[in-house]
């Protein structure tokens, strides 16, 4: 393990919901959280992933790693049709053809992080963060915008506010450690984001 990044959870708490996109992106993040005495609840909400076999493969790898770290994992309902409706919204043809890091990706992050924020609010978890911020293929600005928007939809829901933690999970040695963990664990390391649009690029 590389030199440990020191983490400060917003509000000084220790209860964190970690939205996770896959095991490769989660490996170093989870290791770092646990090393800092933070045991997050991992939330797998990824209705973007197709086909379903690909979804199950990615989930299986994450389940295996969470068991090794003794970290709880919650699987969200898989609803690709609802994801499509939300992501393509008013301009389906334009958004389907949008490049990576475009408007479609922002909508995708919003859908998944809104589901995560809803779970956090309903279960009294005050802080939400995401492994989407660990991938160099993603726009950190879009991830942060989506996370803040999702948590902004939650004030007072179920009696709990949720704060977005915009941690850059690429820094502090986590990027090289990510690659090491992928090799150590023999993770299935996907070659596309997950949705049918990214697969065509």
C-alpha positions as CSV (number, residue, x, y, z in Angstrom):
1,X,0.0,0.0,0.0
2,X,1.2,3.5,-0.8
3,X,1.6,6.2,1.8
4,X,-1.9,6.7,3.2
5,X,-3.9,9.7,2.1
6,X,-5.4,11.4,5.2
7,X,-9.1,11.9,4.8
8,X,-11.5,14.3,6.5
9,X,-15.1,13.5,6.1
10,X,-17.3,16.6,5.8
11,X,-18.9,17.4,9.1
12,X,-16.3,15.3,10.9
13,X,-18.5,12.2,10.8
14,X,-17.6,8.6,9.9
15,X,-20.8,7.5,8.2
16,X,-20.3,7.6,4.4
17,X,-22.2,6.1,1.5
18,X,-19.8,5.3,-1.3
19,X,-21.5,5.1,-4.7
20,X,-19.4,2.6,-6.6
21,X,-19.3,2.1,-10.3
22,X,-17.0,-1.0,-10.4
23,X,-14.3,-2.9,-8.5
24,X,-11.3,-1.4,-10.4
25,X,-12.4,2.2,-9.6
26,X,-13.2,1.2,-6.0
27,X,-10.2,-0.7,-5.0
28,X,-7.8,2.1,-3.8
29,X,-10.7,4.2,-2.6
30,X,-12.1,1.5,-0.3
31,X,-8.6,0.6,1.0
32,X,-7.9,4.3,1.8
33,X,-11.3,4.8,3.5
34,X,-10.8,1.7,5.7
35,X,-7.2,2.7,6.5
36,X,-8.6,6.0,7.8
37,X,-11.0,4.2,10.1
38,X,-14.0,4.9,7.9
39,X,-16.1,1.9,7.0
40,X,-18.5,3.1,4.2
41,X,-21.6,1.5,3.0
42,X,-21.0,0.7,-0.7
43,X,-23.9,1.4,-3.0
44,X,-23.9,-0.2,-6.4
45,X,-26.3,1.8,-8.5
46,X,-25.4,1.3,-12.1
47,X,-28.5,0.9,-14.3
48,X,-26.4,2.3,-17.2
49,X,-24.5,-1.0,-17.6
50,X,-25.5,-3.3,-20.5
51,X,-25.9,-6.1,-21.2
52,X,-27.1,-7.6,-17.9
53,X,-24.3,-10.2,-18.0
54,X,-21.8,-7.3,-17.9
55,X,-23.6,-5.7,-15.0
56,X,-23.5,-9.0,-13.0
57,X,-19.8,-9.5,-13.8
58,X,-18.9,-6.0,-12.5
59,X,-21.1,-6.5,-9.4
60,X,-19.6,-9.9,-8.7
61,X,-16.1,-8.5,-8.6
62,X,-17.1,-5.7,-6.2
63,X,-19.0,-8.1,-3.9
64,X,-15.8,-10.2,-3.7
65,X,-13.6,-7.2,-2.8
66,X,-16.1,-5.8,-0.2
67,X,-16.2,-9.2,1.5
68,X,-12.4,-9.2,1.7
69,X,-12.5,-5.8,3.4
70,X,-15.6,-6.6,5.5
71,X,-17.4,-3.6,4.0
72,X,-21.2,-3.8,3.5
73,X,-22.5,-3.5,0.0
74,X,-26.1,-2.6,-1.1
75,X,-27.3,-3.3,-4.6
76,X,-29.7,-0.8,-6.0
77,X,-32.6,-2.0,-8.3
78,X,-31.5,-2.3,-11.9
79,X,-33.7,-0.3,-14.2
80,X,-32.1,0.4,-17.5
81,X,-35.3,1.7,-19.1
82,X,-35.7,4.3,-16.3
83,X,-32.0,5.2,-16.8
84,X,-32.5,5.7,-20.6
85,X,-35.6,7.9,-20.0
86,X,-33.7,10.1,-17.6
87,X,-30.5,10.3,-19.5
88,X,-31.9,11.0,-23.0
89,X,-34.7,13.3,-21.7
90,X,-35.8,15.9,-24.2
91,X,-33.2,15.3,-27.0
92,X,-32.8,11.6,-27.4
93,X,-31.0,11.7,-30.8
94,X,-28.7,14.5,-29.9
95,X,-27.8,13.0,-26.5
96,X,-27.3,9.5,-27.8
97,X,-24.7,10.9,-30.3
98,X,-23.0,13.1,-27.7
99,X,-19.3,12.5,-27.0
100,X,-18.0,11.1,-23.8
101,X,-17.9,13.8,-21.1
102,X,-20.8,15.5,-22.8
103,X,-24.4,16.2,-21.6
104,X,-25.4,12.5,-21.7
105,X,-22.7,11.6,-19.2
106,X,-23.7,14.4,-16.8
107,X,-27.3,13.1,-16.9
108,X,-26.0,9.6,-16.3
109,X,-24.2,10.7,-13.2
110,X,-27.2,12.6,-11.9
111,X,-29.4,9.5,-12.3
112,X,-27.1,7.3,-10.4
113,X,-26.1,9.7,-7.7
114,X,-29.7,10.7,-7.1
115,X,-30.5,7.1,-6.4
116,X,-27.6,7.0,-4.0
117,X,-28.6,10.3,-2.3
118,X,-32.1,8.9,-1.8
119,X,-30.8,5.7,-0.2
120,X,-28.5,7.8,2.1
121,X,-31.3,10.1,3.1
122,X,-33.6,7.2,3.9
123,X,-31.0,5.4,5.9
124,X,-29.6,8.3,7.9
125,X,-26.2,8.4,6.2
126,X,-25.2,12.1,6.1
127,X,-22.4,12.0,3.5
128,X,-22.3,10.7,-0.1
129,X,-19.2,10.3,-2.3
130,X,-18.5,8.3,-5.5
131,X,-15.8,6.3,-7.1
132,X,-16.7,8.0,-10.4
133,X,-14.2,10.7,-9.2
134,X,-11.4,8.1,-9.4
135,X,-11.5,7.5,-13.1
136,X,-9.4,9.6,-15.4
137,X,-11.9,9.0,-18.1
138,X,-14.6,11.0,-16.3
139,X,-15.0,14.8,-15.9
140,X,-14.5,15.7,-12.2
141,X,-16.5,18.8,-12.8
142,X,-19.5,16.8,-14.1
143,X,-19.2,14.3,-11.2
144,X,-19.1,17.1,-8.6
145,X,-22.0,18.9,-10.3
146,X,-24.1,15.8,-10.4
147,X,-23.3,14.9,-6.8
148,X,-24.2,18.4,-5.5
149,X,-27.4,18.4,-7.5
150,X,-28.4,15.0,-6.2
151,X,-27.8,15.9,-2.6
152,X,-29.6,19.2,-3.1
153,X,-32.7,17.2,-4.0
154,X,-32.7,15.6,-0.5
155,X,-33.1,18.4,2.1
156,X,-35.2,17.1,4.9
157,X,-36.2,13.9,3.1
158,X,-36.8,11.2,5.7
159,X,-35.6,13.7,8.3
160,X,-32.0,13.7,7.0
161,X,-29.9,16.0,4.9
162,X,-27.2,14.5,2.7
163,X,-23.9,16.3,1.9
164,X,-21.9,15.5,-1.2
165,X,-18.2,14.9,-0.5
166,X,-16.3,16.0,-3.7
167,X,-13.1,14.1,-3.0
168,X,-10.7,13.8,-5.9
169,X,-9.9,10.1,-5.6
170,X,-7.1,10.3,-8.2
171,X,-4.8,12.2,-5.9
172,X,-2.6,11.2,-2.9
173,X,-1.1,8.1,-4.6
174,X,-4.5,6.5,-5.2
175,X,-4.1,6.4,-9.0
176,X,-1.0,4.2,-9.1
177,X,-2.4,2.1,-6.1
178,X,-5.6,1.6,-8.2
179,X,-3.5,-0.1,-10.9
180,X,-1.7,-2.2,-8.3
181,X,-4.9,-3.5,-6.7
182,X,-6.4,-4.4,-10.1
183,X,-3.3,-6.7,-10.6
184,X,-3.2,-8.0,-7.1
185,X,-6.9,-8.9,-7.1
186,X,-7.1,-10.0,-10.7
187,X,-10.1,-7.8,-11.3
188,X,-12.0,-8.0,-14.5
189,X,-11.1,-4.6,-15.9
190,X,-13.7,-3.4,-18.4
191,X,-12.9,-1.6,-21.6
192,X,-16.0,0.6,-21.9
193,X,-18.0,2.8,-19.5
194,X,-21.0,0.5,-19.4
195,X,-23.7,2.0,-21.5
196,X,-24.6,1.1,-25.1
197,X,-23.5,4.5,-26.2
198,X,-20.0,4.3,-24.8
199,X,-19.6,0.8,-26.3
200,X,-20.2,2.1,-29.8
201,X,-17.3,4.7,-29.5
